[in-house]
Amino acid sequence: MLEPARIYDRRKQAYEKLLEKQQRAASRLSNDRLFTVGLGLAVSYLVYRTVSHPLGVAVGFVTLVLFSYLALRHQRVRRRLKYAEALSGINRKGTERVSGRWAAFPDAGAEFRDDDHPFASDLDLFGQGSLFQWINSAQTALGREWLARVLKLEAREPLDIVARQAAVTELARKLAWRQRFESEGLLVREKLEPTAPLLQWALQTNQTYLHPLVRLGVRLLPAITIFTITLYAYSAVPWQVPTLLVVVQGLLLRHNGKERSHVLSMVYRFEASLRTYSRMLRRFEGQQFDTPWLRERQGRLRDAAGRLAFEQIHRLSTIAERISNRENAMFLIVNILILWDYQCMVALEEWKKESGKSLRTWLEVLAEIEAYSSLANIRFEQPDWAMPTVVAENRQTPGSPGGLSAQKMGHPLIIQNRVGNDFEMKAPARITVITGSNMSGKSTFLRTVGINLVLAYVGAPVCAERFTCSLMRLWTAMRITDNLEQNISSFYAELLRLKRIVEAVRTEKSVCFLLDEIFKGTNSHDRHQGAKALITQLQKDGAYGLISTHDLELGELERESNGQIRNCHFREHYQGREIRFDYTLRRGISTTRNALYLIKMVGIDLEGNE
């Protein structure tokens, strides 16, 4: 089996060749169109003047037909060219992900950062160098929002996680389909609008335009007006009759004109988005899936009458395209003659009556598939990573599995020089205190545990050879900063965060906490006493968790708790005058320190101050 990097590279090269071919074809057709219209009109004029007027007109007509045919072919070639360009870029992005160059991707999902969330900020889910930046392939606004929502969600039921794992695995195998699906959104990403206004509009019906008399009048009145204008042209009726009808229609257009114009302009703004949604849904509905989770999503793509979602959204995009005629210079005349604004409003209200209530469901299915296609990138690109086993812990049943057990677990966002560690966090030792010197890997290990739990709960593979965990509510306290707007110091902000964790441990069934160097903002005596009291309380309340600290005296808790709190550490060694770390987790309390060495490295003379 080919490695993911080679598959991406081969596909990229194939699409680059196709792109060159389509560029040549587009250039050739452009020249053919110019040549055809120039030569055809010249011959038409010559025949018209020298041979026969009807024959000259016929030649001109043939020229226009041929020109239209070439224009249509040129449009199709340009669309294939855009597809080839998009697919080449998607595979180039894949090679960059696999090689670890994904930190340069422009979409880091920074707007989804939330310092108040139980774990998102501390575990680098969003922002520069984040999980979102690494895996995201969603192109629609709602798809990006859904991926962020998936990553922020709390743990689900084990059976639901298993179903999502199967969906991620199947999507990972369907690389060609996923890339075609993504390319539909990529082609018009700059034109895709936030969906909130559209979804709100879809639920707001205006019964006026659905009234039978209004619908009949909108269709009948323009026909009568045009008929009387025709009769006037043949002197069959006086000019006052068609004039009166035109005035009446003009007055009808002025009635609530601003309100109609607002609605029509809003829908027209979504024309490109709707066309893209229709194409993406068509690709999803037309694909054969084996996984029940994916097939269930396909089953949601019908309205109450059983109409297909992509067909209905295509119909709405067609109405939006008709609205674009309002930009035409001749629109005012056309609008008065055939009540175009009313025709569009009636069509929109009829569409809303049929499918308005289903639109949110359809777009949410689309967004969910975009999100899980992003997670499928992990499964495809990291085939050696384990698909975790997630279980529900029952503390009333002795021996019921709970906590976490992993082999060769590493941080998924560290590509170069990643170190895997074996680790267990389960009864009776539910809490682990991790000591070690500066830069030895304590904080990174806490994030390693946390981000792998996030991946496990969303149905994605984890960076480990084997990984089993129970359902736990995840809480972190790692990057606590002050809040000048609320006049809150970093120490008080940390206390507020720890208060929420303590409350969660008391009220939730199972909580996993990750605490990094707690109580840094106070003196060493108070820090030690506070940390000891907090860890002891969390242990008695039955929480799972890890605490990193420089306070080696906290190692006493293992003895005092009869092994229910366990000690682990990281260490460093010196090679010549260089400090080296192996980032390997070991049992026991740290026996090494490097703070003074690091202080000397930055040029501070310790000996002169002794």
C-alpha positions as CSV (number, residue, x, y, z in Angstrom):
1,M,0.0,0.0,0.0
2,L,1.3,3.4,-1.0
3,E,2.1,5.9,1.8
4,P,-0.2,8.9,2.1
5,A,2.5,11.3,1.1
6,R,3.1,9.4,-2.2
7,I,-0.6,9.2,-2.9
8,Y,-1.0,12.9,-2.4
9,D,2.1,13.7,-4.5
10,R,0.9,11.4,-7.4
11,R,-2.6,13.0,-7.4
12,K,-1.1,16.5,-7.3
13,Q,1.1,15.8,-10.3
14,A,-1.9,14.2,-12.2
15,Y,-4.1,17.3,-11.6
16,E,-1.2,19.6,-12.5
17,K,-0.9,17.9,-15.8
18,L,-4.7,18.1,-16.3
19,L,-4.6,21.7,-15.4
20,E,-2.0,22.4,-18.1
21,K,-4.1,20.5,-20.6
22,Q,-7.3,22.5,-19.7
23,Q,-5.4,25.8,-19.9
24,R,-4.3,25.0,-23.4
25,A,-7.9,23.9,-24.3
26,A,-9.3,27.1,-22.8
27,S,-6.8,29.2,-24.7
28,R,-7.5,27.4,-28.0
29,L,-11.3,27.8,-27.6
30,S,-10.9,31.5,-26.8
31,N,-9.0,32.0,-30.0
32,D,-11.5,29.9,-31.9
33,R,-14.4,32.0,-30.7
34,L,-12.6,35.2,-31.8
35,F,-11.8,33.7,-35.2
36,T,-15.3,32.3,-35.7
37,V,-17.1,35.6,-34.9
38,G,-14.7,37.7,-36.9
39,L,-14.7,35.5,-40.0
40,G,-18.4,34.6,-39.8
41,L,-19.6,38.2,-39.5
42,A,-17.2,39.2,-42.3
43,V,-18.6,36.5,-44.6
44,S,-22.1,37.3,-43.6
45,Y,-21.6,40.9,-44.5
46,L,-20.0,40.0,-47.8
47,V,-22.7,37.6,-48.8
48,Y,-25.4,40.0,-47.7
49,R,-24.0,42.8,-49.9
50,T,-23.0,40.7,-53.0
51,V,-25.0,37.5,-53.1
52,S,-28.3,37.6,-51.2
53,H,-29.8,39.4,-48.2
54,P,-31.5,36.3,-46.8
55,L,-28.4,34.2,-47.3
56,G,-26.2,36.8,-45.6
57,V,-28.6,36.8,-42.6
58,A,-28.5,33.0,-42.6
59,V,-24.7,33.0,-42.5
60,G,-24.8,35.5,-39.6
61,F,-27.3,33.3,-37.7
62,V,-25.1,30.2,-38.2
63,T,-22.1,32.3,-37.0
64,L,-23.9,33.2,-33.8
65,V,-25.0,29.6,-33.2
66,L,-21.5,28.4,-33.7
67,F,-20.2,31.1,-31.4
68,S,-22.7,30.2,-28.7
69,Y,-21.6,26.5,-29.0
70,L,-17.9,27.5,-28.6
71,A,-18.8,29.8,-25.7
72,L,-20.6,26.9,-24.0
73,R,-17.6,24.6,-24.5
74,H,-15.3,27.3,-23.3
75,Q,-17.3,27.7,-20.1
76,R,-17.2,23.9,-19.5
77,V,-13.5,23.8,-20.0
78,R,-13.0,26.7,-17.7
79,R,-15.0,25.0,-15.0
80,R,-12.9,21.8,-15.4
81,L,-9.8,24.0,-15.3
82,K,-11.0,25.4,-11.9
83,Y,-11.7,21.9,-10.6
84,A,-8.2,20.7,-11.7
85,E,-6.7,23.8,-10.0
86,A,-8.7,23.2,-6.8
87,L,-7.9,19.5,-6.6
88,S,-4.2,20.2,-7.3
89,G,-4.2,22.6,-4.3
90,I,-6.0,20.1,-2.1
91,N,-3.4,17.4,-2.7
92,R,-0.6,19.9,-2.3
93,K,-2.1,20.8,1.1
94,G,-2.2,17.1,1.9
95,T,1.5,16.7,1.3
96,E,2.2,19.7,3.5
97,R,0.1,18.2,6.3
98,V,1.9,14.9,6.1
99,S,5.3,16.6,6.1
100,G,4.5,18.9,9.0
101,R,4.3,22.2,7.1
102,W,0.6,22.8,8.0
103,A,1.4,25.6,10.5
104,A,1.5,28.0,7.4
105,F,-2.1,27.2,6.5
106,P,-4.1,30.5,6.6
107,D,-7.2,29.2,8.3
108,A,-6.3,28.6,11.9
109,G,-9.9,29.0,13.3
110,A,-8.7,31.8,15.6
111,E,-12.3,33.1,15.9
112,F,-13.3,29.9,17.7
113,R,-10.9,30.4,20.6
114,D,-12.7,30.6,23.9
115,D,-10.7,31.1,27.1
116,D,-13.8,30.3,29.2
117,H,-14.2,26.8,27.6
118,P,-13.3,23.9,29.9
119,F,-10.3,22.9,27.8
120,A,-10.2,24.4,24.3
121,S,-7.7,27.1,24.9
122,D,-5.2,25.1,26.9
123,L,-5.2,22.2,24.5
124,D,-4.5,24.3,21.3
125,L,-7.7,23.4,19.6
126,F,-7.8,26.7,17.7
127,G,-5.4,29.4,16.6
128,Q,-1.9,29.2,15.3
129,G,-0.4,25.7,15.4
130,S,-3.7,24.3,16.5
131,L,-5.6,21.0,15.8
132,F,-8.1,23.0,13.7
133,Q,-5.4,24.4,11.5
134,W,-3.9,21.0,11.0
135,I,-7.0,19.0,10.0
136,N,-9.6,21.5,8.7
137,S,-10.9,20.9,5.1
138,A,-14.3,22.5,5.6
139,Q,-15.0,25.3,3.1
140,T,-18.4,26.6,4.1
141,A,-18.9,28.9,7.0
142,L,-21.3,26.4,8.7
143,G,-18.9,23.5,8.1
144,R,-16.0,25.4,9.8
145,E,-18.4,26.2,12.7
146,W,-19.5,22.6,12.9
147,L,-15.9,21.3,13.1
148,A,-15.3,23.8,15.9
149,R,-18.4,22.6,17.6
150,V,-17.4,18.9,17.3
151,L,-14.0,19.6,18.9
152,K,-15.5,21.5,21.8
153,L,-18.2,19.0,22.6
154,E,-18.2,16.9,25.7
155,A,-17.8,13.1,25.7
156,R,-20.6,11.2,24.0
157,E,-22.0,7.7,24.7
158,P,-19.6,4.9,23.7
159,L,-22.0,3.5,21.0
160,D,-22.2,6.9,19.4
161,I,-18.4,7.2,19.4
162,V,-18.1,3.8,17.7
163,A,-20.6,4.8,15.0
164,R,-18.6,8.0,14.3
165,Q,-15.3,6.1,14.3
166,A,-16.8,3.9,11.5
167,A,-17.9,7.0,9.6
168,V,-14.4,8.5,9.9
169,T,-12.8,5.3,8.7
170,E,-15.1,5.0,5.7
171,L,-14.6,8.7,4.7
172,A,-10.9,8.2,5.0
173,R,-11.0,5.4,2.4
174,K,-13.0,7.6,0.0
175,L,-10.2,10.0,-0.7
176,A,-11.2,10.9,-4.3
177,W,-14.8,11.5,-3.2
178,R,-13.7,13.7,-0.2
179,Q,-11.5,15.8,-2.4
180,R,-14.3,16.3,-5.0
181,F,-16.6,17.2,-2.2
182,E,-14.2,19.7,-0.8
183,S,-13.4,21.2,-4.2
184,E,-17.0,22.2,-4.7
185,G,-16.8,24.6,-1.7
186,L,-13.2,25.6,-2.5
187,L,-14.2,26.9,-6.0
188,V,-16.4,29.7,-4.5
189,R,-15.2,29.9,-0.9
190,E,-14.7,33.7,-1.1
191,K,-18.4,34.1,-2.2
192,L,-19.9,31.8,0.5
193,E,-22.0,33.8,3.0
194,P,-22.7,33.1,6.7
195,T,-26.0,31.1,6.7
196,A,-27.8,32.6,9.7
197,P,-29.7,35.3,7.7
198,L,-30.7,32.6,5.1
199,L,-31.9,30.2,7.8
200,Q,-33.9,32.9,9.6
201,W,-35.5,34.0,6.3
202,A,-36.5,30.4,5.4
203,L,-38.7,30.2,8.6
204,Q,-40.4,33.6,8.1
205,T,-43.4,33.0,5.8
206,N,-45.3,35.9,4.2
207,Q,-48.8,34.5,3.6
208,T,-49.7,37.5,1.4
209,Y,-47.8,36.1,-1.6
210,L,-49.4,32.6,-1.0
211,H,-53.0,33.9,-1.1
212,P,-54.7,32.3,-4.2
213,L,-56.0,35.7,-5.4
214,V,-52.5,37.3,-5.2
215,R,-50.9,34.3,-7.0
216,L,-53.6,34.4,-9.7
217,G,-53.4,38.2,-10.1
218,V,-49.6,38.2,-10.3
219,R,-49.8,35.7,-13.2
220,L,-52.9,37.1,-14.9
221,L,-52.5,40.9,-14.7
222,P,-49.2,41.0,-16.7
223,A,-50.7,38.8,-19.4
224,I,-53.7,41.1,-19.7
225,T,-51.4,44.2,-19.8
226,I,-49.2,42.8,-22.5
227,F,-52.2,41.6,-24.5
228,T,-53.8,45.1,-24.4
229,I,-50.4,46.7,-25.5
230,T,-50.5,44.3,-28.5
231,L,-54.1,45.3,-29.3
232,Y,-53.1,48.9,-29.1
233,A,-50.3,48.3,-31.6
234,Y,-53.0,47.1,-34.0
235,S,-55.3,50.1,-33.1
236,A,-57.8,47.6,-31.5
237,V,-58.0,49.5,-28.2
238,P,-57.3,53.1,-27.2
239,W,-54.0,54.0,-25.6
240,Q,-55.7,54.8,-22.2
241,V,-56.4,51.0,-21.6
242,P,-52.8,49.7,-21.6
243,T,-51.6,52.9,-19.9
244,L,-54.0,52.5,-17.1
245,L,-52.9,48.9,-16.6
246,V,-49.2,49.9,-16.6
247,V,-49.9,52.6,-14.0
248,V,-51.7,50.1,-11.8
249,Q,-48.8,47.7,-12.0
250,G,-46.4,50.5,-11.2
251,L,-48.4,51.4,-8.1
252,L,-48.4,47.7,-7.1
253,L,-44.6,47.7,-7.3
254,R,-44.4,50.8,-5.1
255,H,-46.5,49.1,-2.4
256,N,-44.1,47.6,0.1
257,G,-41.4,47.9,-2.5
258,K,-38.6,48.5,0.0
259,E,-39.5,45.4,2.0
260,R,-39.6,43.2,-1.2
261,S,-36.3,44.7,-2.4
262,H,-34.7,43.9,1.0
263,V,-35.8,40.2,0.8
264,L,-34.9,39.8,-2.8
265,S,-31.4,41.4,-2.4
266,M,-30.7,39.1,0.6
267,V,-31.7,35.9,-1.3
268,Y,-29.7,37.0,-4.3
269,R,-26.6,37.4,-2.1
270,F,-26.8,33.7,-1.4
271,E,-27.0,32.7,-5.1
272,A,-23.4,31.4,-5.3
273,S,-23.7,29.7,-1.8
274,L,-26.9,27.9,-2.7
275,R,-25.5,26.7,-6.0
276,T,-22.5,25.3,-4.1
277,Y,-24.6,23.7,-1.4
278,S,-26.7,22.0,-4.0
279,R,-23.6,20.5,-5.7
280,M,-22.1,19.4,-2.4
281,L,-25.3,17.8,-1.3
282,R,-25.7,16.1,-4.7
283,R,-22.2,14.5,-4.3
284,F,-23.1,13.3,-0.8
285,E,-26.6,12.0,-1.8
286,G,-25.2,10.3,-4.8
287,Q,-22.4,8.4,-3.0
288,Q,-22.9,4.9,-1.8
289,F,-22.0,4.5,1.9
290,D,-21.9,1.4,4.0
291,T,-21.7,3.0,7.5
292,P,-25.1,3.4,9.2
293,W,-24.1,6.8,10.6
294,L,-23.5,8.2,7.1
295,R,-26.6,6.6,5.6
296,E,-28.7,8.0,8.4
297,R,-27.4,11.5,7.4
298,Q,-28.3,10.8,3.8
299,G,-31.8,9.8,4.9
300,R,-32.3,13.3,6.4
301,L,-31.9,14.9,3.0
302,R,-35.6,15.0,2.0
303,D,-38.4,17.4,2.7
304,A,-41.8,16.5,4.1
305,A,-43.0,15.5,0.6
306,G,-39.9,13.4,0.0
307,R,-38.2,15.8,-2.4
308,L,-34.4,15.6,-2.6
309,A,-32.5,18.3,-0.8
310,F,-30.0,19.1,-3.6
311,E,-32.9,19.5,-6.1
312,Q,-34.8,21.8,-3.8
313,I,-31.7,23.9,-3.0
314,H,-30.9,24.0,-6.7
315,R,-34.4,25.3,-7.4
316,L,-33.9,28.0,-4.8
317,S,-30.6,29.0,-6.4
318,T,-32.4,29.2,-9.8
319,I,-34.9,31.6,-8.2
320,A,-32.0,33.6,-6.8
321,E,-30.4,33.7,-10.2
322,R,-33.6,35.1,-11.7
323,I,-33.4,37.9,-9.1
324,S,-30.1,38.9,-10.6
325,N,-32.1,40.3,-13.5
326,R,-32.8,43.3,-11.2
327,E,-29.3,44.4,-11.9
328,N,-30.1,44.8,-15.7
329,A,-30.5,48.3,-17.2
330,M,-33.8,47.3,-18.7
331,F,-35.1,45.8,-15.5
332,L,-37.4,48.7,-14.6
333,I,-39.5,48.3,-17.8
334,V,-39.6,44.5,-17.5
335,N,-40.5,44.7,-13.8
336,I,-43.5,47.0,-14.5
337,L,-44.7,44.9,-17.5
338,I,-44.6,41.5,-15.9
339,L,-44.4,42.3,-12.1
340,W,-41.0,40.5,-11.9
341,D,-40.5,41.3,-8.2
342,Y,-43.9,39.8,-7.4
343,Q,-43.2,36.7,-9.5
344,C,-40.0,36.1,-7.6
345,M,-41.6,36.7,-4.2
346,V,-44.4,34.2,-5.0
347,A,-41.8,31.7,-6.1
348,L,-39.8,32.2,-2.9
349,E,-42.8,31.9,-0.7
350,E,-43.9,28.7,-2.5
351,W,-40.4,27.3,-2.0
352,K,-40.4,28.2,1.7
353,K,-43.8,26.5,2.2
354,E,-42.4,23.3,0.7
355,S,-38.8,23.2,2.1
356,G,-38.2,26.2,4.3
357,K,-38.4,24.1,7.5
358,S,-36.0,21.5,6.1
359,L,-33.2,24.0,5.1
360,R,-31.5,24.1,8.5
361,T,-31.4,20.3,8.7
362,W,-30.0,20.0,5.2
363,L,-27.2,22.6,5.8
364,E,-26.4,21.1,9.1
365,V,-26.0,17.6,7.5
366,L,-23.7,19.2,5.0
367,A,-21.7,21.0,7.7
368,E,-21.4,17.8,9.7
369,I,-20.1,15.8,6.7
370,E,-17.5,18.6,6.1
371,A,-16.4,18.3,9.8
372,Y,-16.0,14.5,9.7
373,S,-14.3,14.7,6.4
374,S,-11.7,16.9,8.2
375,L,-11.4,14.2,10.9
376,A,-11.0,11.6,8.1
377,N,-7.8,13.4,7.1
378,I,-6.2,12.1,10.3
379,R,-7.3,8.5,9.6
380,F,-6.0,8.6,6.1
381,E,-2.7,10.3,6.8
382,Q,-1.9,8.5,10.1
383,P,-2.8,4.8,9.3
384,D,-0.6,3.6,12.2
385,W,-2.5,5.5,14.9
386,A,-4.9,3.6,17.0
387,M,-8.7,3.9,16.9
388,P,-9.4,4.2,20.6
389,T,-11.6,2.1,22.7
390,V,-14.0,4.2,24.7
391,V,-16.0,2.7,27.6
392,A,-18.6,3.9,30.1
393,E,-17.4,3.6,33.7
394,N,-19.8,2.2,36.3
395,R,-18.3,2.9,39.7
396,Q,-21.1,0.8,41.3
397,T,-19.6,-2.3,39.6
398,P,-16.2,-3.4,41.0
399,G,-13.6,-3.8,38.3
400,S,-15.5,-1.6,35.8
401,P,-12.9,0.0,33.6
402,G,-12.3,3.7,34.1
403,G,-9.7,6.3,33.4
404,L,-7.1,5.9,30.7
405,S,-4.5,3.4,29.5
406,A,-2.2,4.1,26.5
407,Q,0.9,2.7,24.9
408,K,3.3,4.9,23.0
409,M,1.1,7.9,23.3
410,G,2.5,11.1,21.7
411,H,1.3,14.6,20.9
412,P,-0.5,14.6,17.5
413,L,0.6,18.1,16.7
414,I,4.3,17.4,17.2
415,I,5.6,15.9,13.9
416,Q,9.4,16.1,14.3
417,N,11.0,14.1,17.1
418,R,7.8,13.0,18.7
419,V,8.2,10.8,21.8
420,G,5.6,8.2,22.8
421,N,5.1,7.3,26.4
422,D,3.1,4.5,28.1
423,F,0.8,5.8,30.6
424,E,-2.1,4.6,32.9
425,M,-4.5,6.7,34.9
426,K,-7.0,4.4,36.6
427,A,-8.1,3.1,40.0
428,P,-6.7,3.0,42.5
429,A,-4.2,5.6,41.4
430,R,-6.5,8.0,39.6
431,I,-4.3,11.1,40.1
432,T,-0.7,11.5,38.9
433,V,1.7,14.2,40.1
434,I,4.4,14.9,37.5
435,T,7.6,16.6,38.6
436,G,10.6,17.6,36.5
437,S,12.9,20.5,35.7
438,N,12.1,23.3,33.3
439,M,11.5,22.4,29.6
440,S,11.5,18.7,30.4
441,G,8.1,18.0,29.0
442,K,5.6,18.2,31.8
443,S,3.2,20.7,30.3
444,T,3.4,19.0,26.9
445,F,2.6,15.7,28.4
446,L,-0.6,17.1,30.0
447,R,-1.6,18.5,26.6
448,T,-0.8,15.1,25.1
449,V,-3.3,13.4,27.4
450,G,-5.9,16.1,26.9
451,I,-5.8,16.4,23.1
452,N,-5.8,12.6,22.6
453,L,-8.9,12.4,24.8
454,V,-10.6,15.1,22.6
455,L,-9.8,13.0,19.5
456,A,-11.0,9.9,21.1
457,Y,-14.4,11.4,22.1
458,V,-15.1,12.9,18.6
459,G,-14.5,9.5,16.9
460,A,-11.0,10.2,15.4
461,P,-7.8,8.1,15.7
462,V,-5.4,9.0,18.5
463,C,-1.6,9.4,18.5
464,A,-0.8,6.1,20.2
465,E,-0.3,2.4,19.5
466,R,-3.1,1.5,21.9
467,F,-5.6,3.7,23.7
468,T,-8.4,2.9,26.1
469,C,-10.4,5.4,28.1
470,S,-13.7,5.9,29.8
471,L,-16.1,8.8,29.4
472,M,-14.8,11.8,31.4
473,R,-15.6,15.4,31.5
474,L,-12.4,17.2,30.7
475,W,-11.2,20.3,32.5
476,T,-7.9,22.1,32.3
477,A,-6.1,25.0,34.2
478,M,-2.9,25.7,32.3
479,R,-2.7,29.1,30.7
480,I,-4.4,31.4,33.2
481,T,-3.9,35.1,32.6
482,D,-5.2,38.2,34.2
483,N,-8.2,40.1,33.0
484,L,-7.7,43.9,33.0
485,E,-11.2,44.7,31.9
486,Q,-12.7,42.9,34.9
487,N,-9.8,43.9,37.2
488,I,-9.0,40.2,37.9
489,S,-5.4,39.2,38.6
490,S,-3.9,36.0,37.2
491,F,-3.9,34.4,40.7
492,Y,-7.6,35.2,41.3
493,A,-8.4,34.1,37.7
494,E,-6.7,30.8,38.5
495,L,-8.8,30.4,41.7
496,L,-12.0,31.0,39.8
497,R,-11.0,28.3,37.3
498,L,-10.1,25.8,40.1
499,K,-13.4,26.6,41.7
500,R,-15.3,25.5,38.6
501,I,-13.2,22.3,38.4
502,V,-13.9,21.5,42.1
503,E,-17.7,22.1,41.5
504,A,-17.6,19.9,38.3
505,V,-15.9,17.1,40.2
506,R,-18.6,17.2,42.8
507,T,-21.5,17.3,40.4
508,E,-20.4,15.3,37.3
509,K,-20.2,11.5,37.1
510,S,-16.5,11.4,36.0
511,V,-14.1,14.3,35.6
512,C,-10.5,14.4,34.2
513,F,-8.5,17.5,35.2
514,L,-5.2,18.7,33.9
515,L,-3.5,21.3,36.1
516,D,-0.2,22.9,35.2
517,E,1.9,24.6,38.0
518,I,-1.1,25.7,40.1
519,F,-0.9,28.6,42.5
520,K,2.2,30.2,40.8
521,G,1.1,33.6,41.9
522,T,1.8,33.2,45.6
523,N,4.6,32.3,48.0
524,S,6.1,28.8,48.1
525,H,4.6,27.9,51.5
526,D,1.1,28.9,50.5
527,R,1.5,27.3,47.1
528,H,2.5,24.0,48.7
529,Q,-0.3,24.0,51.2
530,G,-2.9,25.0,48.7
531,A,-1.8,22.5,46.1
532,K,-1.7,19.7,48.6
533,A,-5.2,20.5,49.9
534,L,-6.6,20.7,46.4
535,I,-5.1,17.4,45.2
536,T,-6.2,15.6,48.3
537,Q,-9.7,16.9,47.9
538,L,-9.9,16.0,44.2
539,Q,-8.6,12.5,45.0
540,K,-11.2,12.0,47.8
541,D,-14.0,13.2,45.4
542,G,-13.0,10.4,42.9
543,A,-11.6,12.6,40.1
544,Y,-9.0,11.5,37.5
545,G,-6.2,13.9,36.7
546,L,-2.6,15.0,36.2
547,I,-0.8,17.9,38.0
548,S,2.6,19.2,36.9
549,T,4.7,20.9,39.5
550,H,8.1,22.0,40.6
551,D,7.2,21.4,44.2
552,L,9.0,18.1,44.9
553,E,7.4,18.0,48.4
554,L,4.1,17.1,46.8
555,G,5.7,13.7,46.1
556,E,4.8,12.9,49.7
557,L,1.1,12.5,48.7
558,E,1.8,9.1,47.1
559,R,2.7,7.7,50.6
560,E,0.1,9.6,52.4
561,S,-2.7,8.5,50.1
562,N,-1.6,4.8,50.1
563,G,-0.8,4.9,46.4
564,Q,-4.0,6.5,45.3
565,I,-1.9,9.5,44.1
566,R,1.1,8.4,42.0
567,N,4.4,10.2,41.2
568,C,5.9,10.4,37.8
569,H,8.7,12.6,36.4
570,F,10.7,13.8,33.4
571,R,14.5,14.3,33.6
572,E,17.3,15.8,31.7
573,H,21.0,15.0,31.2
574,Y,24.1,17.0,30.2
575,Q,26.3,16.3,27.2
576,G,29.3,18.5,27.4
577,R,28.0,21.9,28.1
578,E,24.6,21.2,26.5
579,I,21.4,20.2,28.3
580,R,19.5,17.4,26.7
581,F,16.0,16.0,27.3
582,D,14.6,12.6,26.3
583,Y,10.9,13.5,27.2
584,T,10.4,10.0,28.6
585,L,8.0,9.6,31.5
586,R,9.4,7.7,34.5
587,R,7.9,6.6,37.8
588,G,8.9,8.4,41.0
589,I,9.9,11.9,41.9
590,S,12.3,14.0,39.8
591,T,15.9,14.0,41.1
592,T,17.3,16.6,38.7
593,R,17.1,20.4,38.5
594,N,18.2,22.8,35.8
595,A,16.9,26.3,36.7
596,L,20.3,27.6,37.8
597,Y,22.0,26.2,34.7
598,L,19.4,27.9,32.5
599,I,19.8,31.2,34.4
600,K,23.6,31.1,33.7
601,M,22.9,30.4,30.1
602,V,21.2,33.7,29.6
603,G,24.2,35.6,31.0
604,I,23.3,36.1,34.7
605,D,26.3,35.8,37.0
606,L,25.2,33.7,39.9
607,E,28.7,33.4,41.4
608,G,29.1,37.1,41.7
609,N,26.0,37.4,43.8
610,E,26.8,34.6,46.3
